[in-house]
């Protein structure tokens, strides 16, 4: 928990330094406390703690997520739109806004937002899966398959990254880390793929070397 908290402090510090305007440190403190509640699953508490926040984008995004998870969709939508107003390029509030629009049945607005998100984030796997599910709801099976094909391609590329890192871990003598990366990589792929076979071969070599 301390590591997560420290990481959040670091990220907020980076955000503050990147802002041209002065950031209210009380807002930062509220955000950090609310983030602690959110990480513990207390979404109601996080939303209430940030209820009066109106100008600090990280807090607005966190409040939107908390409100979404307690199914307060109207307030969550307002928080998302506030966050987008302050940070138009922010991805996360737009994705949550898309989820809200889907649950509210606003199909046309949802379709427009998904198209915008895909144009800016064509390699984002959670977005591709969300968009594919939306296509299925619309009866566009071919479109859904096309998006999932893209997601599978990027998953395979991510698996290759883990495979490369596993090799480096093994060379460096970090066998446990290597096996962990291989396990994660294997979970991303079909069991009979070429990359899966490479993963299995490296796992076998590492296990044999441990004997």
Backbone bond lengths (Angstrom), bond angles and torsions (degrees), N, CA, C in turn:
res aa  C-N    CA-C-N  psi(-1)  N-CA   C-N-CA  omega(-1)  CA-C   N-CA-C  phi
1 X - - - 1.453 - - 1.525 111.23 -
2 X 1.380 116.49 -39.40 1.446 119.92 179.35 1.517 111.46 -63.58
3 X 1.350 116.13 -35.39 1.460 120.01 179.06 1.518 110.02 -65.03
4 X 1.347 116.69 -44.94 1.464 120.95 179.18 1.514 110.37 -61.66
5 X 1.350 116.58 -43.10 1.454 120.82 -179.49 1.528 110.48 -62.45
6 X 1.343 116.65 -44.24 1.460 120.72 179.77 1.519 111.16 -62.97
7 X 1.328 116.35 -38.94 1.454 120.19 178.47 1.511 110.54 -63.04
8 X 1.322 116.94 -42.15 1.455 120.25 178.43 1.525 111.54 -63.70
9 X 1.330 116.93 -40.01 1.459 120.11 176.60 1.521 110.24 -59.84
10 X 1.331 116.24 -43.80 1.465 120.69 179.41 1.526 111.40 -62.30
11 X 1.351 116.67 -45.90 1.456 120.29 -178.11 1.519 111.51 -64.69
12 X 1.337 116.16 -38.88 1.454 119.46 178.19 1.520 110.19 -66.44
13 X 1.330 117.51 -38.79 1.463 120.55 177.76 1.521 110.89 -61.10
14 X 1.348 115.99 -41.85 1.467 120.13 177.35 1.518 110.06 -62.61
15 X 1.334 116.60 -42.28 1.462 120.46 179.99 1.524 110.73 -61.52
16 X 1.337 116.44 -45.00 1.461 120.64 -178.21 1.522 110.59 -61.40
17 X 1.334 116.25 -43.52 1.463 119.76 -178.85 1.518 111.90 -66.55
18 X 1.348 116.77 -26.18 1.459 120.29 -178.54 1.512 112.60 -84.22
19 X 1.353 117.06 -11.77 1.459 120.86 -177.58 1.517 110.14 -86.51
20 X 1.302 113.55 140.50 1.461 118.39 176.50 1.510 111.72 -79.02
21 X 1.335 117.40 -26.08 1.443 121.44 -177.31 1.523 110.31 -96.88
22 X 1.347 114.40 157.13 1.461 120.39 178.97 1.524 109.81 -68.62
23 X 1.320 116.65 134.39 1.461 121.96 179.44 1.532 109.89 -100.23
24 X 1.316 115.80 131.94 1.460 122.16 178.46 1.529 109.07 -71.10
25 X 1.330 117.20 117.57 1.460 120.34 -176.84 1.521 111.90 -67.63
26 X 1.324 117.36 -22.32 1.465 119.49 174.98 1.530 109.99 -65.36
27 X 1.319 115.63 -37.80 1.466 119.63 177.12 1.521 110.99 -64.54
28 X 1.329 115.71 -38.65 1.464 120.10 178.14 1.527 110.08 -63.44
29 X 1.325 115.89 -44.65 1.468 120.30 179.72 1.523 111.34 -62.52
30 X 1.325 116.52 -43.65 1.460 120.29 178.13 1.524 110.86 -61.52
31 X 1.336 115.48 -41.99 1.462 119.85 179.56 1.523 111.46 -60.89
32 X 1.316 116.64 -46.70 1.462 120.23 -178.34 1.527 111.43 -63.05
33 X 1.325 116.56 -40.98 1.466 119.83 177.77 1.525 111.23 -66.28
34 X 1.326 116.13 -41.56 1.464 120.42 179.42 1.521 110.79 -66.68
35 X 1.330 116.47 -36.93 1.459 119.99 178.97 1.518 111.15 -64.09
36 X 1.333 115.74 -35.32 1.467 120.35 176.44 1.527 110.23 -63.01
37 X 1.344 116.29 -43.99 1.465 120.34 177.90 1.527 110.47 -64.07
38 X 1.317 116.55 -42.36 1.469 121.39 -178.89 1.524 110.45 -61.48
39 X 1.329 116.68 -42.90 1.468 120.60 -178.60 1.517 111.79 -66.36
40 X 1.344 116.60 -21.36 1.464 121.53 177.77 1.526 112.08 -91.47
41 X 1.328 116.86 0.59 1.461 121.06 179.00 1.511 114.18 88.10
42 X 1.329 117.17 7.52 1.466 120.56 178.67 1.522 108.59 -90.61
43 X 1.326 116.46 74.84 1.462 121.33 -176.70 1.528 111.60 -68.36
44 X 1.322 115.91 -37.35 1.461 120.01 178.55 1.528 110.36 -61.95
45 X 1.318 116.32 -45.61 1.454 120.57 179.65 1.515 112.23 -63.20
46 X 1.339 116.39 -40.98 1.466 120.23 179.23 1.521 110.94 -64.15
47 X 1.329 116.68 -43.07 1.462 120.98 -179.93 1.526 111.13 -63.84
48 X 1.324 116.70 -42.06 1.461 120.77 -179.19 1.531 111.03 -67.38
49 X 1.310 116.82 -39.46 1.460 120.36 -178.65 1.529 111.45 -63.75
50 X 1.333 115.94 -32.18 1.468 120.90 -177.86 1.530 112.58 -100.60
51 X 1.315 117.50 13.48 1.465 121.17 -172.02 1.530 113.71 -61.23
52 X 1.331 117.16 -27.13 1.467 119.93 -177.14 1.521 112.84 -102.95
53 X 1.319 116.61 4.25 1.465 120.25 179.76 1.527 109.86 -76.12
54 X 1.338 116.50 131.69 1.459 119.43 -175.77 1.526 115.08 -132.32
55 X 1.348 117.32 -3.49 1.461 116.34 -172.37 1.525 115.69 -140.37
56 X 1.337 118.53 -4.39 1.463 120.53 -178.50 1.525 108.70 -101.08
57 X 1.346 118.57 104.40 1.467 121.82 -171.91 1.519 116.11 -50.98
58 X 1.346 120.89 -46.09 1.472 118.54 178.76 1.520 112.63 -58.17
59 X 1.341 116.45 -37.68 1.462 119.95 179.23 1.523 110.97 -69.63
60 X 1.321 116.82 -38.09 1.468 120.42 178.60 1.524 110.89 -63.91
61 X 1.324 116.30 -41.16 1.465 120.49 179.45 1.527 110.42 -65.91
62 X 1.340 116.25 -44.68 1.462 120.00 179.49 1.522 110.69 -62.92
63 X 1.328 116.86 -41.07 1.466 120.06 178.99 1.526 110.58 -63.74
64 X 1.317 116.41 -41.39 1.461 120.52 178.46 1.521 111.10 -59.64
65 X 1.334 116.54 -44.50 1.467 120.64 179.26 1.524 111.39 -63.80
66 X 1.338 115.86 -43.61 1.459 119.74 179.49 1.528 111.02 -62.70
67 X 1.321 116.56 -43.55 1.468 120.97 179.15 1.521 110.96 -65.22
68 X 1.312 116.29 -35.75 1.463 119.91 177.57 1.527 110.62 -63.92
69 X 1.316 116.59 -43.69 1.464 119.93 -176.90 1.522 113.41 -71.82
70 X 1.332 117.95 -19.96 1.470 119.35 173.98 1.535 110.09 -97.71
71 X 1.342 115.38 10.61 1.465 123.00 174.21 1.531 113.10 66.27
72 X 1.322 116.51 28.12 1.473 120.62 172.93 1.525 106.92 -94.10
73 X 1.322 115.32 74.92 1.459 121.03 -169.37 1.519 113.51 -66.71
74 X 1.318 117.45 -36.51 1.461 120.16 -178.87 1.523 110.65 -62.73
75 X 1.335 116.65 -48.70 1.457 119.87 179.14 1.519 111.00 -68.21
76 X 1.328 116.78 -36.63 1.464 120.04 178.54 1.519 111.01 -61.98
77 X 1.320 116.51 -39.46 1.471 119.78 178.57 1.519 110.80 -64.70
78 X 1.321 117.05 -42.39 1.462 120.53 178.56 1.525 110.46 -61.30
79 X 1.329 116.80 -44.00 1.467 120.99 179.86 1.524 111.13 -63.91
80 X 1.325 116.83 -41.18 1.469 120.39 177.76 1.524 110.78 -60.49
81 X 1.306 116.08 -46.02 1.469 120.03 -178.03 1.524 111.35 -67.14
82 X 1.329 117.20 -34.42 1.459 120.05 175.10 1.527 110.44 -64.16
83 X 1.330 116.62 -44.71 1.461 120.93 -179.96 1.526 110.95 -63.17
84 X 1.315 116.28 -41.05 1.477 120.74 179.55 1.520 110.35 -66.41
85 X 1.323 116.60 -35.31 1.473 120.63 178.74 1.528 110.31 -61.53
86 X 1.330 116.46 -41.54 1.459 120.22 -179.42 1.519 112.62 -78.54
87 X 1.335 115.85 -33.62 1.473 120.12 -179.70 1.524 109.19 -132.53
88 X 1.342 117.80 81.03 1.473 121.08 -175.48 1.526 114.58 -57.90
89 X 1.339 117.04 -24.42 1.467 119.78 -177.96 1.523 112.81 -89.45
90 X 1.333 117.74 -3.38 1.469 120.82 -176.29 1.526 110.55 -66.86
91 X 1.338 115.63 130.99 1.462 120.60 -176.91 1.526 112.59 -81.93
92 X 1.333 116.99 -45.83 1.464 121.27 -170.19 1.533 113.59 -59.24
93 X 1.349 119.82 -47.57 1.474 117.45 179.55 1.522 112.91 -64.42
94 X 1.334 117.38 -29.24 1.466 120.11 177.47 1.527 111.03 -69.67
95 X 1.333 116.36 -38.52 1.463 119.37 178.31 1.527 110.61 -66.42
96 X 1.316 116.95 -41.72 1.468 119.28 177.61 1.512 111.53 -68.17
97 X 1.320 117.02 -34.59 1.458 119.79 175.24 1.521 110.25 -62.93
98 X 1.320 116.73 -39.53 1.466 120.38 177.01 1.525 110.89 -61.83
99 X 1.322 117.26 -42.28 1.469 120.68 177.97 1.529 111.10 -62.30
100 X 1.331 115.25 -39.52 1.464 119.86 179.25 1.516 110.75 -65.69
101 X 1.326 116.46 -45.40 1.466 120.25 179.73 1.520 111.11 -61.34
102 X 1.330 116.35 -36.49 1.466 119.82 178.18 1.517 110.74 -64.18
103 X 1.320 116.92 -45.27 1.461 120.38 -179.23 1.525 111.66 -67.25
104 X 1.330 116.47 -28.96 1.464 120.55 179.14 1.529 112.19 -84.20
105 X 1.332 116.30 -8.05 1.461 120.48 178.06 1.513 114.40 78.25
106 X 1.326 117.86 21.61 1.465 121.26 180.00 1.529 108.87 -88.74
107 X 1.325 115.49 77.94 1.451 121.93 -169.32 1.534 113.99 -64.46
108 X 1.316 117.42 -43.13 1.472 119.77 -177.08 1.517 111.17 -66.93
109 X 1.328 116.77 -46.48 1.466 119.88 178.23 1.522 110.74 -63.29
110 X 1.333 115.83 -37.08 1.462 120.60 178.72 1.516 111.08 -64.32
111 X 1.318 116.46 -45.54 1.469 120.78 -179.48 1.527 110.63 -59.85
112 X 1.315 117.02 -43.12 1.466 121.08 -179.76 1.529 110.98 -64.54
113 X 1.317 116.08 -41.62 1.456 120.03 -179.44 1.526 111.26 -67.87
114 X 1.328 117.87 -41.29 1.463 120.97 179.02 1.523 110.75 -62.11
115 X 1.321 116.62 -42.47 1.466 120.10 178.80 1.525 110.88 -60.39
116 X 1.335 115.88 -40.85 1.464 120.25 179.03 1.524 110.68 -66.11
117 X 1.319 116.83 -43.63 1.460 120.64 179.67 1.518 111.83 -63.50
118 X 1.323 117.05 -42.87 1.463 120.67 -179.13 1.526 111.60 -65.88
119 X 1.321 116.73 -34.40 1.468 119.48 179.97 1.523 111.03 -67.53
120 X 1.338 116.54 -31.00 1.468 120.74 -179.03 1.523 113.00 -93.81
121 X 1.345 117.50 -22.45 1.469 121.45 -174.75 1.528 110.62 -135.45
122 X 1.321 118.26 60.79 1.468 120.75 -173.18 1.520 114.79 -69.47
123 X 1.344 117.27 -11.95 1.460 119.74 -177.36 1.527 112.74 -110.35
124 X 1.326 117.70 9.14 1.452 120.88 -178.35 1.519 109.68 -82.22
125 X 1.333 117.01 112.13 1.462 121.26 -173.24 1.528 112.97 -64.76
126 X 1.353 120.15 -46.28 1.475 118.80 177.26 1.527 112.64 -58.20
127 X 1.329 116.64 -37.45 1.461 120.34 177.87 1.527 110.78 -67.37
128 X 1.319 117.40 -42.90 1.464 121.09 179.04 1.530 110.72 -60.93
129 X 1.319 117.20 -40.76 1.466 120.88 178.68 1.526 111.22 -67.56
130 X 1.321 115.92 -41.60 1.461 119.99 178.59 1.533 110.53 -63.01
131 X 1.330 115.69 -45.36 1.460 120.14 179.91 1.523 110.92 -64.33
132 X 1.335 117.04 -38.61 1.465 120.81 178.94 1.523 110.89 -62.46
133 X 1.337 116.38 -43.62 1.467 119.78 177.78 1.518 111.67 -62.40
134 X 1.324 115.80 -35.16 1.457 119.52 177.82 1.524 110.85 -68.23
135 X 1.325 115.83 -38.34 1.471 119.93 176.51 1.527 110.43 -62.26
136 X 1.324 116.06 -40.09 1.465 119.75 178.43 1.525 110.33 -61.27
137 X 1.324 116.27 -42.85 1.468 120.41 177.99 1.521 111.62 -59.26
138 X 1.341 115.86 -32.27 1.461 120.80 179.86 1.525 112.52 -86.49
139 X 1.343 116.73 -2.20 1.460 120.30 -179.22 1.513 113.90 83.38
140 X 1.326 117.14 9.34 1.461 121.55 -179.14 1.533 108.84 -92.14
141 X 1.328 116.00 77.17 1.457 121.18 -176.07 1.529 111.43 -66.44
142 X 1.335 116.07 -41.05 1.465 119.96 -179.50 1.523 110.99 -62.21
143 X 1.338 116.00 -41.54 1.457 119.74 178.31 1.513 111.87 -64.58
144 X 1.342 116.48 -39.43 1.460 121.08 179.03 1.529 110.60 -63.97
145 X 1.329 116.88 -44.20 1.467 120.59 179.91 1.523 110.67 -62.96
146 X 1.330 116.47 -40.13 1.466 120.49 179.28 1.524 111.12 -61.22
147 X 1.327 116.96 -43.43 1.463 120.43 179.33 1.520 111.30 -66.50
148 X 1.335 116.66 -40.59 1.465 119.50 -179.81 1.527 111.29 -70.49
149 X 1.331 116.77 -29.72 1.468 119.84 173.07 1.530 110.23 -61.57
150 X 1.329 115.76 -41.70 1.466 120.10 177.54 1.525 110.77 -63.82
151 X 1.336 115.80 -44.00 1.462 120.17 179.77 1.517 110.77 -61.48
152 X 1.331 116.77 -41.35 1.461 120.94 179.47 1.530 110.86 -63.82
153 X 1.324 115.54 -38.72 1.464 120.05 178.87 1.530 110.73 -62.37
154 X 1.330 115.93 -45.00 1.461 119.28 -179.52 1.527 111.20 -70.48
155 X 1.346 117.09 -31.58 1.463 120.21 175.79 1.523 109.81 -64.14
156 X 1.331 116.00 -41.06 1.462 120.19 179.02 1.524 110.58 -63.39
157 X 1.339 116.43 -38.69 1.460 119.90 178.82 1.529 110.53 -66.13
158 X 1.329 115.96 -39.08 1.462 119.83 177.24 1.526 110.40 -64.28
159 X 1.330 116.21 -38.58 1.462 120.56 178.04 1.530 110.84 -63.38
160 X 1.324 116.90 -37.54 1.466 120.73 177.86 1.525 110.92 -64.97
161 X 1.326 116.11 -37.74 1.469 119.83 176.72 1.523 110.05 -61.30
162 X 1.325 116.85 -44.46 1.470 120.85 178.99 1.520 111.20 -65.80
163 X 1.325 116.62 -37.26 1.464 120.29 177.77 1.526 110.66 -63.34
164 X 1.333 116.07 -43.95 1.472 119.81 178.20 1.530 110.80 -62.69
165 X 1.327 115.90 -41.02 1.464 118.89 -179.55 1.526 110.71 -68.19
166 X 1.330 116.33 -36.65 1.466 119.90 177.57 1.530 110.51 -60.93
167 X 1.319 116.82 -41.13 1.471 120.05 178.75 1.531 110.28 -60.88
168 X 1.342 115.43 -41.99 1.464 119.37 -179.78 1.525 110.53 -65.84
169 X 1.333 116.43 -42.61 1.473 120.03 177.21 1.525 110.63 -58.12
170 X 1.326 115.91 -43.35 1.462 119.96 -177.23 1.528 110.43 -65.51
171 X 1.331 116.44 -44.35 1.461 120.78 178.83 1.524 110.35 -60.44
172 X 1.349 115.16 -36.40 1.467 120.37 -178.84 1.526 112.29 -80.16
173 X 1.329 116.55 -2.60 1.452 120.51 178.71 1.516 115.10 88.75
174 X 1.328 116.61 7.35 1.470 120.68 179.74 1.524 108.77 -94.28
175 X 1.326 116.55 77.52 1.459 120.63 -172.86 1.523 112.87 -68.54
176 X 1.328 117.42 -39.34 1.464 119.95 -179.46 1.527 111.32 -63.71
177 X 1.336 116.15 -42.35 1.459 120.07 177.86 1.526 111.06 -64.27
178 X 1.340 115.60 -37.75 1.461 120.06 178.75 1.528 110.65 -63.08
179 X 1.330 116.37 -45.98 1.463 120.86 -179.70 1.535 111.28 -64.81
180 X 1.330 116.57 -35.38 1.465 120.20 178.42 1.528 110.82 -65.14
181 X 1.334 116.42 -43.81 1.463 120.01 177.74 1.527 111.27 -63.56
182 X 1.325 116.42 -40.07 1.460 119.86 179.58 1.523 111.22 -65.24
183 X 1.319 116.68 -38.15 1.466 120.63 178.08 1.524 110.79 -63.57
184 X 1.320 116.36 -43.35 1.469 120.39 178.95 1.523 110.98 -66.09
185 X 1.329 116.36 -40.03 1.463 120.32 -179.67 1.523 110.75 -65.38
186 X 1.334 116.60 -42.09 1.467 120.72 -178.75 1.526 111.11 -62.45
187 X 1.343 116.64 -35.57 1.460 120.36 -178.40 1.524 112.39 -67.16
188 X 1.327 117.49 -17.13 1.464 121.23 -178.78 1.523 113.11 -86.71
189 X 1.344 117.36 -9.45 1.461 120.37 -166.41 1.523 112.71 -125.53
190 X 1.345 117.11 155.88 1.469 120.73 169.49 1.528 109.40 -62.75
191 X 1.333 116.55 146.43 1.464 119.97 -174.27 1.524 112.85 -63.57
192 X 1.351 117.45 -25.50 1.457 119.96 -173.99 1.526 113.07 -102.36
193 X 1.328 118.43 14.41 1.454 119.92 -179.93 1.526 110.84 -76.45
194 X 1.321 115.66 162.30 1.464 121.07 179.38 1.527 110.41 -61.99
195 X 1.334 116.47 -42.46 1.466 119.97 -179.16 1.525 110.31 -65.68
196 X 1.347 117.18 -38.45 1.469 120.13 178.29 1.521 111.03 -60.48
197 X 1.322 116.66 -38.19 1.463 119.67 178.36 1.532 111.03 -66.73
198 X 1.335 116.31 -37.33 1.469 120.00 176.74 1.518 110.51 -64.86
199 X 1.327 116.05 -39.36 1.463 120.86 177.80 1.521 110.27 -62.58
200 X 1.326 116.04 -46.46 1.466 120.53 -179.54 1.521 111.32 -61.35
201 X 1.331 116.96 -39.53 1.465 120.76 -179.95 1.519 111.48 -64.71
202 X 1.348 115.97 -42.48 1.466 118.97 179.77 1.526 110.82 -68.69
203 X 1.326 116.94 -39.23 1.469 120.37 176.28 1.524 110.83 -58.69
204 X 1.322 115.76 -43.29 1.466 120.42 -179.31 1.514 110.93 -62.33
205 X 1.345 116.29 -42.62 1.478 120.71 -179.27 1.529 110.64 -64.73
206 X 1.332 116.07 -39.63 1.463 119.58 -179.27 1.535 110.14 -68.09
207 X 1.330 116.75 -43.37 1.452 121.16 -179.23 1.529 110.94 -65.04
208 X 1.326 116.16 -40.22 1.465 119.72 178.44 1.527 111.07 -65.33
209 X 1.338 116.14 -36.26 1.456 120.46 -179.99 1.527 111.81 -69.18
210 X 1.315 116.84 -22.14 1.466 120.95 179.95 1.524 111.97 -80.84
211 X 1.323 116.91 -19.68 1.463 120.63 -176.17 1.519 112.15 -74.86
